[in-house]
Amino acid sequence: MKAMKLQTLMLGLFAFFFGTIAHGQQANIAQPISATEAMEVLKNGTLVVRLSTNIRKIEALEMMVANTTREKDRQRFEKMLAETQEDTRNHNLWLMEAFQKNYTFSKLLFMPDTAATLLKTGVKKGIFYGSDLQIDPAAALEGGFLVAFNGNSTSDQKTNNEGINVLDHNMQPLREPFPFFVGRTSIRRMFEETFNKTTELDHYNRLVAKFQQRLVEFGG
């Protein structure tokens, strides 16, 4: 009986101890800034567009190429690697072009997604792309910033949509009514590509133009 009571006490202390740690960790997670604060940051600062490097997929394919002894398989992996690299580069160039053409709400910078942690920790130079998707040593961030990226929505209510997501300086999704997600439905996009013969660049142009308009409507 004493052993059971001791075991129960120990389990209780264990649960309390780790519960306290978990609560402390949750308390340390930065909360996203308000919609009003986010708009002021953007009006006076910079939108940093995070471009996908597909680094995990590319590294995995590179490893397959290096470790495969069967020539036929190696050639197949080399083809997949080249296609992934080309597709990633093209989409980044198209998205960059769409922002440069359709976005005027604030200053604009582009960075690889691999630099997000550096940006979050305060690095403001040496992590931004030039027009050729190479790091431009002269490109520097001044003032506050928000981060935008193209991908699936961070909102639980819009998980099937792809579009522009906006994060604060702590990489936390912003809150309504700030237009933290602006997307175009997959059905509409598929319809346009099938019947109107639109391209990926057309899609990005329309997406960024829609994002720009939402910012103007919200922030004036």
Residue frames as a rotation matrix with the C-alpha (Angstrom) as fourth column:
MET 1
0.568 0.823 0.000 0.00
0.823 -0.568 0.000 0.00
0.000 0.000 -1.000 0.00
LYS 2
0.463 -0.485 -0.742 2.81
0.125 -0.793 0.596 2.39
-0.878 -0.369 -0.307 0.92
ALA 3
-0.592 -0.720 0.361 4.54
0.415 0.111 0.903 1.51
-0.690 0.685 0.234 -2.33
MET 4
-0.117 0.649 0.751 1.38
0.983 -0.034 0.182 2.34
0.144 0.760 -0.634 -4.30
LYS 5
0.806 0.407 -0.430 0.99
0.508 -0.849 0.149 5.69
-0.304 -0.339 -0.890 -2.48
LEU 6
0.033 -0.893 -0.449 4.63
0.088 -0.445 0.891 6.51
-0.996 -0.069 0.064 -3.14
GLN 7
-0.625 -0.229 0.746 4.21
0.705 0.246 0.666 5.60
-0.336 0.942 0.008 -6.81
THR 8
0.358 0.859 0.367 1.10
0.924 -0.383 -0.004 7.78
0.137 0.340 -0.930 -7.07
LEU 9
0.699 -0.166 -0.696 2.93
0.238 -0.863 0.445 10.69
-0.674 -0.477 -0.564 -5.42
MET 10
-0.374 -0.927 -0.003 5.88
0.227 -0.095 0.969 10.32
-0.899 0.362 0.246 -7.76
LEU 11
-0.400 0.322 0.858 3.61
0.917 0.145 0.373 10.23
-0.005 0.936 -0.353 -10.81
GLY 12
0.691 0.711 -0.134 1.83
0.719 -0.695 0.021 13.34
-0.079 -0.111 -0.991 -9.56
LEU 13
0.377 -0.652 -0.657 5.09
0.044 -0.696 0.716 15.21
-0.925 -0.299 -0.234 -9.08
PHE 14
-0.587 -0.597 0.546 6.28
0.516 0.243 0.821 14.04
-0.623 0.764 0.165 -12.49
ALA 15
0.024 0.706 0.708 3.10
0.986 -0.135 0.102 15.32
0.168 0.695 -0.699 -14.19
PHE 16
0.820 0.281 -0.499 3.30
0.434 -0.874 0.221 18.63
-0.374 -0.397 -0.838 -12.31
PHE 17
-0.001 -0.939 -0.345 6.95
0.161 -0.341 0.926 19.14
-0.987 -0.054 0.151 -13.16
PHE 18
-0.743 -0.317 0.589 6.57
0.580 0.134 0.804 18.51
-0.334 0.939 0.084 -16.90
GLY 19
0.287 0.903 0.320 3.27
0.952 -0.305 0.006 20.34
0.103 0.303 -0.947 -17.03
THR 20
0.632 -0.136 -0.763 4.99
0.268 -0.885 0.380 23.40
-0.727 -0.445 -0.523 -15.59
ILE 21
-0.487 -0.873 -0.022 7.75
0.194 -0.133 0.972 23.15
-0.852 0.469 0.234 -18.19
ALA 22
-0.471 0.378 0.797 5.24
0.882 0.203 0.425 22.80
-0.001 0.903 -0.429 -21.03
HIS 23
0.638 0.746 -0.190 3.28
0.756 -0.654 -0.029 25.80
-0.145 -0.125 -0.981 -19.77
GLY 24
0.287 -0.634 -0.718 6.46
0.082 -0.731 0.678 27.84
-0.954 -0.254 -0.158 -19.59
GLN 25
-0.704 -0.554 0.445 7.40
0.445 0.144 0.884 26.84
-0.554 0.820 0.145 -23.12
GLN 26
-0.014 0.795 0.607 3.96
0.986 -0.088 0.138 27.87
0.163 0.601 -0.783 -24.40
ALA 27
0.725 0.291 -0.624 4.24
0.495 -0.851 0.177 31.18
-0.479 -0.437 -0.761 -22.57
ASN 28
-0.129 -0.893 -0.432 7.57
0.080 -0.444 0.893 31.83
-0.988 0.081 0.129 -24.29
ILE 29
-0.378 0.068 0.923 6.08
0.905 0.238 0.353 31.35
-0.196 0.969 -0.152 -27.76
ALA 30
-0.897 -0.015 -0.442 5.72
-0.012 -0.998 0.059 34.82
-0.442 0.058 0.895 -29.23
GLN 31
0.067 0.980 0.186 2.17
0.608 0.107 -0.786 35.82
-0.791 0.166 -0.589 -30.05
PRO 32
-0.299 -0.161 0.940 1.55
0.929 -0.272 0.249 37.33
0.216 0.949 0.231 -33.48
ILE 33
-0.922 -0.039 -0.385 1.27
0.145 -0.957 -0.251 41.10
-0.359 -0.288 0.888 -33.62
SER 34
-0.023 0.994 -0.105 -2.14
0.286 -0.094 -0.954 42.65
-0.958 -0.052 -0.282 -34.15
ALA 35
0.266 0.234 0.935 -3.56
0.954 0.075 -0.290 43.47
-0.138 0.969 -0.203 -37.58
THR 36
0.991 0.127 0.050 -3.17
0.131 -0.988 -0.085 47.20
0.039 0.091 -0.995 -36.93
GLU 37
0.444 -0.896 -0.032 0.45
-0.326 -0.194 0.925 46.80
-0.835 -0.400 -0.379 -35.85
ALA 38
-0.062 -0.452 0.890 1.19
0.638 0.667 0.384 44.63
-0.767 0.592 0.247 -38.87
MET 39
0.628 0.366 0.687 -0.20
0.772 -0.401 -0.493 47.24
0.095 0.840 -0.535 -41.24
GLU 40
0.936 -0.328 -0.125 1.90
-0.280 -0.912 0.299 49.98
-0.212 -0.245 -0.946 -39.65
VAL 41
0.133 -0.919 0.371 5.01
-0.013 0.372 0.928 47.80
-0.991 -0.128 0.037 -39.92
LEU 42
0.035 -0.090 0.995 4.35
0.889 0.458 0.010 47.16
-0.457 0.884 0.096 -43.59
LYS 43
0.885 0.366 0.289 3.55
0.459 -0.790 -0.406 50.77
0.080 0.492 -0.867 -44.48
ASN 44
0.803 -0.595 0.047 6.83
-0.581 -0.761 0.289 51.93
-0.136 -0.259 -0.956 -42.97
GLY 45
0.034 -0.815 0.578 8.92
-0.489 0.491 0.721 48.86
-0.872 -0.307 -0.382 -43.66
THR 46
-0.505 -0.398 -0.766 9.52
-0.862 0.268 0.430 46.02
0.034 0.877 -0.479 -46.07
LEU 47
0.739 0.612 0.281 7.76
-0.576 0.791 -0.206 42.91
-0.348 -0.010 0.937 -47.31
VAL 48
-0.456 -0.890 -0.007 10.33
-0.818 0.415 0.399 40.10
-0.352 0.187 -0.917 -47.46
VAL 49
0.624 0.663 -0.414 9.19
-0.778 0.575 -0.253 37.42
0.071 0.480 0.874 -49.89
ARG 50
-0.149 -0.626 0.766 10.45
-0.627 0.658 0.416 33.98
-0.764 -0.418 -0.491 -48.94
LEU 51
0.306 0.178 -0.935 11.20
-0.924 0.291 -0.247 31.84
0.228 0.940 0.253 -51.99
SER 52
0.839 0.107 0.533 11.27
-0.300 0.908 0.291 28.05
-0.453 -0.405 0.794 -51.85
THR 53
-0.113 -0.936 -0.333 14.60
-0.975 0.041 0.218 26.30
-0.190 0.349 -0.917 -52.37
ASN 54
0.806 0.458 -0.376 13.15
-0.504 0.863 -0.029 22.77
0.311 0.213 0.926 -52.24
ILE 55
-0.030 -0.984 0.174 16.34
-0.957 -0.022 -0.288 22.02
0.287 -0.175 -0.942 -50.36
ARG 56
-0.092 0.014 0.996 15.18
-0.650 0.757 -0.070 18.78
-0.755 -0.653 -0.060 -48.71
LYS 57
0.829 0.454 0.327 13.98
-0.044 0.636 -0.770 17.22
-0.558 0.624 0.547 -51.94
ILE 58
0.743 -0.603 -0.290 17.08
-0.503 -0.218 -0.836 18.33
0.441 0.767 -0.465 -53.83
GLU 59
-0.168 -0.839 0.518 19.46
-0.986 0.144 -0.086 17.02
-0.003 -0.525 -0.851 -51.16
ALA 60
0.206 0.329 0.921 17.57
-0.393 0.890 -0.230 13.69
-0.896 -0.315 0.313 -51.06
LEU 61
0.985 0.167 0.030 17.86
-0.030 0.347 -0.938 13.34
-0.167 0.923 0.347 -54.84
GLU 62
0.396 -0.914 -0.088 21.55
-0.795 -0.294 -0.531 14.27
0.460 0.280 -0.843 -54.74
MET 63
-0.196 -0.434 0.879 22.09
-0.842 0.534 0.076 11.54
-0.502 -0.726 -0.470 -52.16
MET 64
0.619 0.499 0.607 20.25
-0.104 0.818 -0.566 9.03
-0.779 0.288 0.558 -54.35
VAL 65
0.900 -0.339 -0.275 22.42
-0.320 -0.084 -0.944 9.94
0.297 0.937 -0.184 -57.32
ALA 66
0.070 -0.963 0.260 25.61
-0.948 -0.145 -0.282 9.61
0.310 -0.227 -0.923 -55.26
ASN 67
-0.373 -0.217 0.902 24.68
-0.741 0.654 -0.149 6.30
-0.558 -0.724 -0.406 -53.62
THR 68
0.691 0.685 0.232 23.01
-0.375 0.614 -0.695 4.45
-0.618 0.393 0.681 -56.50
THR 69
-0.373 -0.895 0.244 25.20
-0.295 0.364 0.883 1.92
-0.880 0.257 -0.400 -58.28
ARG 70
-0.093 0.419 0.903 22.70
0.784 0.590 -0.194 0.83
-0.614 0.690 -0.383 -60.90
GLU 71
-0.902 -0.431 0.005 23.26
0.338 -0.700 0.629 3.07
-0.268 0.569 0.777 -63.94
LYS 72
-0.455 0.802 0.387 19.61
0.537 -0.100 0.838 3.10
0.710 0.589 -0.385 -65.04
ASP 73
0.458 0.619 -0.638 18.42
0.879 -0.205 0.431 4.21
0.137 -0.758 -0.638 -61.60
ARG 74
-0.277 -0.644 -0.713 21.18
0.685 -0.653 0.324 6.80
-0.674 -0.399 0.622 -61.32
GLN 75
-0.918 -0.048 0.393 20.17
0.355 -0.539 0.764 8.35
0.175 0.841 0.512 -64.65
ARG 76
0.014 0.998 0.065 16.54
0.683 -0.057 0.728 8.45
0.730 0.034 -0.683 -63.53
PHE 77
0.418 0.092 -0.904 17.48
0.857 -0.369 0.359 10.22
-0.301 -0.925 -0.234 -60.29
GLU 78
-0.668 -0.709 -0.227 19.71
0.549 -0.675 0.492 12.66
-0.502 0.204 0.841 -62.19
LYS 79
-0.647 0.517 0.560 16.78
0.436 -0.352 0.829 13.54
0.626 0.780 0.002 -64.45
MET 80
0.412 0.825 -0.387 14.48
0.787 -0.108 0.607 14.04
0.459 -0.555 -0.694 -61.45
LEU 81
0.026 -0.511 -0.859 17.11
0.811 -0.492 0.317 16.23
-0.585 -0.704 0.402 -59.81
ALA 82
-0.895 -0.402 0.192 17.57
0.429 -0.662 0.615 18.41
-0.120 0.633 0.765 -62.88
GLU 83
-0.292 0.879 0.378 13.81
0.507 -0.193 0.840 18.79
0.811 0.436 -0.389 -63.34
THR 84
0.468 0.446 -0.763 13.32
0.881 -0.161 0.446 19.73
0.076 -0.881 -0.468 -59.67
GLN 85
-0.349 -0.699 -0.625 16.10
0.679 -0.648 0.345 22.33
-0.646 -0.304 0.701 -59.80
GLU 86
-0.911 0.019 0.412 14.76
0.335 -0.547 0.767 23.85
0.240 0.837 0.492 -63.02
ASP 87
0.010 0.999 0.037 11.14
0.643 -0.035 0.765 23.85
0.766 0.016 -0.643 -61.81
THR 88
0.314 0.040 -0.949 12.12
0.908 -0.306 0.288 25.47
-0.279 -0.951 -0.132 -58.51
ARG 89
-0.688 -0.653 -0.316 14.14
0.504 -0.743 0.440 28.17
-0.522 0.144 0.841 -60.24
ASN 90
-0.735 0.444 0.512 11.40
0.393 -0.336 0.856 28.94
0.552 0.831 0.072 -62.78
HIS 91
0.292 0.914 -0.280 8.68
0.783 -0.061 0.619 29.25
0.549 -0.401 -0.734 -60.15
ASN 92
0.096 -0.335 -0.937 10.85
0.816 -0.512 0.267 31.55
-0.570 -0.791 0.224 -58.06
LEU 93
-0.894 -0.444 0.052 11.61
0.377 -0.685 0.623 33.76
-0.241 0.577 0.780 -61.05
TRP 94
-0.416 0.827 0.378 7.92
0.491 -0.146 0.859 33.93
0.765 0.543 -0.346 -61.96
LEU 95
0.453 0.593 -0.666 6.87
0.875 -0.155 0.458 34.79
0.169 -0.790 -0.589 -58.43
MET 96
-0.305 -0.656 -0.690 9.60
0.682 -0.657 0.322 37.41
-0.665 -0.372 0.648 -58.16
GLU 97
-0.918 -0.012 0.396 8.52
0.340 -0.538 0.771 38.95
0.204 0.843 0.498 -61.46
ALA 98
-0.019 0.998 0.054 4.88
0.686 -0.026 0.727 38.99
0.727 0.051 -0.684 -60.35
PHE 99
0.374 0.102 -0.922 5.73
0.866 -0.395 0.307 40.86
-0.332 -0.913 -0.236 -57.14
GLN 100
-0.620 -0.699 -0.356 7.97
0.505 -0.703 0.501 43.34
-0.600 0.131 0.789 -58.92
LYS 101
-0.838 0.334 0.432 5.24
0.322 -0.336 0.885 44.05
0.441 0.880 0.174 -61.47
ASN 102
-0.028 0.998 0.057 2.12
0.339 -0.044 0.940 44.08
0.940 0.045 -0.337 -59.27
TYR 103
0.464 0.177 -0.868 3.20
0.877 0.045 0.478 44.96
0.124 -0.983 -0.135 -55.73
THR 104
-0.199 -0.500 0.843 3.75
0.336 -0.843 -0.420 48.61
0.920 0.200 0.336 -54.73
PHE 105
0.741 0.671 -0.015 2.40
0.242 -0.246 0.938 48.74
0.626 -0.699 -0.345 -51.18
SER 106
0.850 -0.525 0.041 5.82
-0.217 -0.278 0.936 48.75
-0.480 -0.804 -0.351 -49.49
LYS 107
-0.013 -0.923 -0.384 9.49
-0.999 -0.007 0.049 48.16
-0.048 0.384 -0.922 -50.09
LEU 108
0.918 0.389 -0.074 10.27
-0.396 0.893 -0.213 44.67
-0.017 0.225 0.974 -51.31
LEU 109
-0.237 -0.971 0.025 13.04
-0.964 0.238 0.115 42.13
-0.118 0.004 -0.993 -50.76
PHE 110
0.745 0.402 -0.533 13.43
-0.495 0.868 -0.036 38.44
0.448 0.290 0.846 -51.66
MET 111
-0.213 -0.823 0.527 15.24
-0.970 0.243 -0.012 35.73
-0.118 -0.514 -0.850 -49.75
PRO 112
-0.397 0.055 -0.916 15.65
-0.277 0.945 0.177 31.93
0.875 0.324 -0.360 -49.86
ASP 113
0.677 0.732 0.078 13.58
-0.320 0.197 0.927 30.03
0.663 -0.652 0.368 -47.30
THR 114
0.375 -0.625 -0.684 16.86
0.742 0.645 -0.183 28.72
0.556 -0.439 0.706 -45.84
ALA 115
-0.658 -0.646 0.387 17.60
0.335 -0.712 -0.618 32.26
0.674 -0.277 0.685 -44.59
ALA 116
0.306 0.903 0.303 14.40
0.063 -0.336 0.940 32.60
0.950 -0.269 -0.159 -42.54
THR 117
0.635 -0.108 -0.765 16.09
0.758 0.276 0.591 31.72
0.147 -0.955 0.257 -39.24
LEU 118
-0.487 -0.873 -0.027 18.86
0.872 -0.484 -0.077 34.24
0.055 -0.061 0.997 -39.87
LEU 119
-0.445 0.412 0.795 16.30
0.109 -0.856 0.505 36.95
0.889 0.312 0.336 -40.59
LYS 120
0.612 0.758 -0.228 14.39
0.267 0.073 0.961 36.09
0.745 -0.649 -0.158 -37.43
THR 121
0.440 -0.525 -0.729 17.54
0.891 0.152 0.428 36.40
-0.113 -0.837 0.535 -35.32
GLY 122
0.638 -0.058 -0.768 18.33
0.186 -0.956 0.226 39.86
-0.747 -0.287 -0.600 -36.66
VAL 123
-0.484 -0.813 0.322 20.53
0.538 0.014 0.843 39.38
-0.690 0.582 0.431 -39.73
LYS 124
0.490 0.726 -0.483 19.70
0.153 -0.616 -0.773 42.20
-0.858 0.305 -0.413 -42.15
LYS 125
0.450 -0.408 -0.794 22.28
-0.862 -0.431 -0.268 41.84
-0.233 0.805 -0.545 -44.91
GLY 126
-0.593 -0.783 -0.186 23.85
-0.801 0.550 0.237 39.10
-0.084 0.289 -0.954 -47.01
ILE 127
-0.705 0.400 0.585 20.70
0.160 0.894 -0.418 36.94
-0.690 -0.201 -0.695 -47.15
PHE 128
0.293 0.893 -0.342 18.68
-0.132 -0.316 -0.939 38.64
-0.947 0.320 0.025 -49.89
TYR 129
0.061 -0.177 0.982 18.44
0.835 0.548 0.047 37.76
-0.547 0.817 0.181 -53.56
GLY 130
-0.624 -0.159 -0.765 19.28
-0.353 -0.817 0.457 39.90
-0.698 0.555 0.454 -56.52
SER 131
0.191 0.793 -0.578 17.34
-0.897 -0.099 -0.431 39.62
-0.399 0.601 0.693 -59.75
ASP 132
-0.036 -0.307 -0.951 19.25
-0.762 0.624 -0.173 36.48
0.647 0.719 -0.256 -60.80
LEU 133
0.886 0.447 -0.121 18.40
-0.231 0.654 0.721 34.50
0.401 -0.611 0.682 -57.63
GLN 134
0.002 -0.915 -0.403 21.95
0.667 0.302 -0.682 34.98
0.745 -0.268 0.610 -56.36
ILE 135
0.466 0.140 -0.874 22.65
0.846 -0.359 0.394 36.56
-0.259 -0.923 -0.286 -52.98
ASP 136
0.378 -0.271 0.885 23.22
0.384 -0.824 -0.416 40.29
0.842 0.497 -0.207 -53.42
PRO 137
-0.293 -0.576 -0.763 25.73
0.927 0.024 -0.374 41.51
0.234 -0.817 0.527 -50.78
ALA 138
-0.947 -0.113 0.299 24.45
0.090 -0.992 -0.091 45.06
0.307 -0.060 0.950 -51.16
ALA 139
-0.075 0.995 0.066 20.78
-0.060 -0.070 0.996 44.25
0.995 0.071 0.065 -50.52
ALA 140
-0.923 -0.274 -0.270 19.92
0.263 0.064 -0.963 45.18
0.281 -0.960 0.013 -46.93
LEU 141
0.085 0.977 -0.196 16.82
0.782 0.057 0.621 45.40
0.617 -0.206 -0.759 -44.76
GLU 142
-0.909 -0.281 0.309 16.01
0.060 -0.819 -0.570 48.70
0.413 -0.500 0.761 -43.09
GLY 143
-0.458 0.759 0.463 13.29
-0.878 -0.467 -0.103 49.06
0.138 -0.453 0.881 -40.47
GLY 144
-0.219 0.490 0.844 10.50
-0.507 0.682 -0.528 46.62
-0.834 -0.543 0.099 -39.73
PHE 145
-0.716 -0.041 -0.697 9.33
-0.661 0.360 0.658 43.81
0.224 0.932 -0.285 -41.95
LEU 146
0.355 0.723 0.593 6.71
-0.639 0.651 -0.411 41.17
-0.682 -0.233 0.693 -42.62
VAL 147
-0.774 -0.624 0.106 7.39
-0.396 0.607 0.689 37.90
-0.494 0.491 -0.717 -44.43
ALA 148
0.381 0.887 -0.260 5.30
-0.794 0.169 -0.584 36.55
-0.474 0.429 0.769 -47.31
PHE 149
-0.791 -0.590 0.163 5.48
-0.390 0.690 0.609 33.19
-0.472 0.418 -0.776 -49.04
ASN 150
-0.036 0.759 -0.650 3.48
-0.966 0.140 0.217 31.26
0.256 0.635 0.728 -51.59
GLY 151
-0.918 -0.234 -0.321 2.09
-0.162 0.958 -0.235 27.95
0.363 -0.164 -0.917 -50.41
ASN 152
-0.187 0.872 -0.453 -0.76
0.609 0.464 0.643 26.20
0.771 -0.155 -0.618 -48.67
SER 153
0.263 0.395 0.880 -2.71
-0.328 -0.821 0.467 28.34
0.907 -0.412 -0.086 -46.24
THR 154
-0.831 -0.540 -0.132 -1.59
-0.003 0.241 -0.970 28.45
0.556 -0.806 -0.202 -42.60
SER 155
-0.450 0.767 0.458 -5.26
-0.890 -0.340 -0.305 28.84
-0.078 -0.544 0.835 -41.66
ASP 156
-0.815 0.168 0.554 -7.13
0.002 0.958 -0.287 25.68
-0.579 -0.233 -0.782 -40.65
GLN 157
0.181 0.981 -0.065 -10.20
-0.002 -0.065 -0.998 26.94
-0.984 0.180 -0.010 -42.49
LYS 158
0.738 0.068 -0.672 -8.36
-0.616 -0.339 -0.711 27.21
-0.276 0.938 -0.208 -45.82
THR 159
0.068 -0.804 0.591 -6.12
-0.314 0.545 0.777 24.17
-0.947 -0.238 -0.216 -45.92
ASN 160
0.259 0.077 0.963 -7.07
0.715 0.654 -0.245 23.30
-0.649 0.752 0.114 -49.50
ASN 161
0.984 0.139 0.109 -6.12
0.176 -0.752 -0.635 26.69
-0.007 0.644 -0.765 -50.87
GLU 162
0.002 -0.999 0.040 -2.76
0.978 0.010 0.206 27.80
-0.206 0.038 0.978 -52.17
GLY 163
0.729 0.256 0.635 -1.79
0.435 -0.890 -0.141 31.43
0.529 0.378 -0.760 -52.10
ILE 164
-0.222 -0.814 0.537 0.18
0.036 -0.557 -0.830 34.17
0.974 -0.164 0.153 -50.40
ASN 165
0.605 0.289 -0.742 0.63
0.718 0.206 0.665 33.78
0.345 -0.935 -0.083 -46.64
VAL 166
0.173 -0.532 0.829 1.95
-0.200 -0.843 -0.500 36.61
0.964 -0.079 -0.252 -44.46
LEU 167
0.391 -0.182 -0.902 3.91
0.836 0.481 0.265 36.18
0.386 -0.858 0.340 -41.22
ASP 168
0.980 -0.116 0.158 5.19
-0.172 -0.896 0.409 38.66
0.094 -0.429 -0.899 -38.67
HIS 169
0.293 -0.956 0.022 8.85
-0.800 -0.257 -0.542 39.14
0.523 0.141 -0.840 -37.69
ASN 170
-0.280 -0.337 0.899 8.67
-0.814 0.580 -0.036 36.08
-0.509 -0.741 -0.437 -35.41
MET 171
-0.854 -0.008 -0.521 7.40
-0.409 0.629 0.661 33.96
0.322 0.778 -0.540 -38.32
GLN 172
-0.698 0.710 0.089 3.96
0.332 0.431 -0.839 33.73
-0.634 -0.556 -0.537 -36.71
PRO 173
-0.491 0.606 0.626 0.81
0.768 -0.038 0.640 33.85
0.411 0.795 -0.447 -38.92
LEU 174
-0.972 0.129 0.194 -0.97
-0.180 -0.944 -0.275 37.17
0.148 -0.303 0.942 -38.62
ARG 175
-0.590 0.804 -0.079 -4.52
0.539 0.319 -0.780 37.72
-0.601 -0.502 -0.621 -37.42
GLU 176
-0.148 0.673 0.725 -7.66
0.835 -0.308 0.456 38.91
0.531 0.672 -0.516 -39.13
PRO 177
0.752 0.651 0.106 -8.65
0.155 -0.018 -0.988 41.42
-0.641 0.759 -0.114 -40.36
PHE 178
-0.063 -0.818 -0.571 -5.15
-0.736 -0.348 0.581 41.74
-0.674 0.457 -0.580 -41.83
PRO 179
0.801 0.385 -0.459 -5.15
-0.599 0.525 -0.604 39.88
0.009 0.759 0.651 -45.17
PHE 180
0.021 -0.860 0.509 -2.68
-0.776 0.307 0.551 37.28
-0.630 -0.407 -0.661 -43.92
PHE 181
-0.574 -0.190 0.797 -3.78
0.315 0.847 0.429 34.84
-0.756 0.497 -0.426 -46.62
VAL 182
0.172 0.585 -0.793 -4.83
-0.723 -0.472 -0.504 35.64
-0.669 0.660 0.342 -50.17
GLY 183
-0.627 -0.404 0.666 -5.45
0.008 0.852 0.524 32.69
-0.779 0.334 -0.531 -52.44
ARG 184
-0.195 0.574 -0.796 -7.06
-0.981 -0.118 0.155 31.51
-0.005 0.811 0.586 -55.61
THR 185
0.408 0.441 0.799 -9.01
-0.551 0.817 -0.169 28.25
-0.728 -0.371 0.577 -55.59
SER 186
-0.597 -0.676 0.431 -7.52
-0.143 0.618 0.773 25.24
-0.789 0.400 -0.466 -57.33
ILE 187
0.045 0.710 0.702 -10.70
0.750 0.441 -0.494 24.79
-0.660 0.549 -0.513 -59.38
ARG 188
0.860 0.273 -0.431 -10.53
-0.002 -0.843 -0.538 28.32
-0.510 0.464 -0.724 -60.77
ARG 189
0.022 -0.946 -0.322 -6.85
-0.697 -0.246 0.673 27.99
-0.716 0.210 -0.665 -61.52
MET 190
-0.571 -0.197 0.797 -7.37
0.241 0.887 0.393 24.65
-0.785 0.417 -0.459 -63.30
PHE 191
0.469 0.828 0.307 -10.28
0.641 -0.081 -0.763 26.13
-0.607 0.555 -0.569 -65.30
GLU 192
0.727 -0.230 -0.647 -8.16
-0.414 -0.899 -0.145 29.07
-0.548 0.373 -0.748 -66.45
GLU 193
-0.339 -0.940 0.039 -5.22
-0.572 0.239 0.784 26.89
-0.747 0.244 -0.619 -67.41
THR 194
-0.439 0.230 0.869 -7.46
0.495 0.868 0.021 24.49
-0.750 0.440 -0.495 -69.35
PHE 195
0.371 0.778 0.506 -9.78
0.872 -0.104 -0.479 26.87
-0.320 0.619 -0.717 -71.16
ASN 196
0.976 0.003 -0.218 -7.96
-0.041 -0.980 -0.196 30.20
-0.214 0.200 -0.956 -71.17
LYS 197
0.602 -0.796 0.062 -4.49
0.614 0.412 -0.673 28.72
0.510 0.443 0.737 -71.66
THR 198
0.806 -0.323 0.497 -3.05
-0.504 -0.814 0.289 30.76
0.311 -0.483 -0.818 -68.81
THR 199
0.105 -0.876 -0.471 0.48
0.120 0.482 -0.868 30.12
0.987 0.035 0.156 -67.54
GLU 200
0.198 -0.156 -0.968 2.01
0.960 0.232 0.159 29.88
0.200 -0.960 0.195 -64.08
LEU 201
-0.851 -0.524 -0.040 3.27
0.524 -0.842 -0.126 33.43
0.033 -0.128 0.991 -64.50
ASP 202
-0.422 0.798 0.431 -0.30
-0.123 -0.521 0.845 34.55
0.898 0.303 0.318 -65.27
HIS 203
0.422 0.583 -0.694 -1.45
0.561 0.433 0.705 32.86
0.712 -0.687 -0.145 -62.07
TYR 204
-0.210 -0.584 -0.784 1.20
0.973 -0.199 -0.112 34.58
-0.091 -0.787 0.611 -59.96
ASN 205
-0.896 -0.081 0.437 0.43
0.204 -0.949 0.242 37.95
0.395 0.306 0.866 -61.55
ARG 206
-0.014 0.981 0.195 -3.25
-0.091 -0.195 0.976 37.63
0.996 -0.004 0.092 -60.65
LEU 207
0.393 0.119 -0.912 -2.45
0.791 0.462 0.401 36.33
0.469 -0.879 0.087 -57.18
VAL 208
-0.551 -0.685 -0.477 -0.08
0.828 -0.521 -0.208 39.19
-0.106 -0.509 0.854 -56.31
ALA 209
-0.763 0.355 0.540 -2.43
-0.024 -0.850 0.526 41.78
0.646 0.389 0.657 -57.84
LYS 210
0.321 0.912 -0.254 -5.21
0.211 0.193 0.958 40.41
0.923 -0.361 -0.131 -55.63
PHE 211
0.137 -0.384 -0.913 -2.93
0.983 0.166 0.078 40.57
0.122 -0.908 0.401 -52.59
GLN 212
-0.869 -0.467 0.164 -1.99
0.466 -0.884 -0.045 44.17
0.166 0.037 0.985 -53.40
GLN 213
-0.364 0.815 0.450 -5.67
-0.130 -0.523 0.842 45.11
0.922 0.248 0.297 -53.68
ARG 214
0.469 0.525 -0.710 -6.51
0.590 0.412 0.694 43.48
0.657 -0.745 -0.116 -50.34
LEU 215
-0.327 -0.675 -0.661 -3.76
0.942 -0.286 -0.175 45.48
-0.071 -0.680 0.730 -48.63
VAL 216
-0.896 0.035 0.443 -5.02
0.105 -0.952 0.287 48.72
0.432 0.303 0.849 -50.16
GLU 217
0.036 0.999 0.040 -8.59
0.025 -0.041 0.999 47.95
0.999 -0.035 -0.026 -49.07
PHE 218
0.503 0.137 -0.854 -7.49
0.779 0.356 0.516 47.22
0.374 -0.924 0.072 -45.51
GLY 219
-0.062 -0.701 -0.711 -4.75
0.916 -0.322 0.237 49.77
-0.395 -0.637 0.662 -45.00
GLY 220
0.825 0.478 -0.302 -5.66
0.319 -0.834 -0.450 52.55
-0.467 0.275 -0.841 -47.37
